[in-house]
Amino acid sequence: MANRNPIPPAGLSTSTALLKEPAVRAGYLSGMTVPRLALAFGVVEYVMQDYVAERRWGWSVAEHRGIQEDGRRTVVFTRASRETGGYDIRPISVPRISIHVRALEARAS
């Protein structure tokens, strides 16, 4: 757990005023870790941990809806149940071949 020292290290803020949600969301969804995000935005780690924790579920759901395709593969986002009763959104990537395309088209109809 990050140190919640009331006196932040020099140059780092304990305020969320420096955090711009679209930029933090983009960094988080691209795989940046919380410590790296905190450093990039000039805040102490626990501020970034709290900020991301409050928003990450909504970001993941919004980013990972439905089916995304490119020339090589199709990614289907599905719900994976947890033992606690909640769920995660998980990507299932399949090669873009005709059998998968037909199955997805049949599912959409």
Secondary structure, 3 states (H helix, E strand, C coil): CCCCCCCCCCCCECCHHHCCHHHHHHHHHCCCCHHHHHHHHCECHHHHHHHHHHHHHHHHHHHCCCEEECCCEEEEEEEEECCCCCEEEEEEEEECCHHHHHHHHHHHC
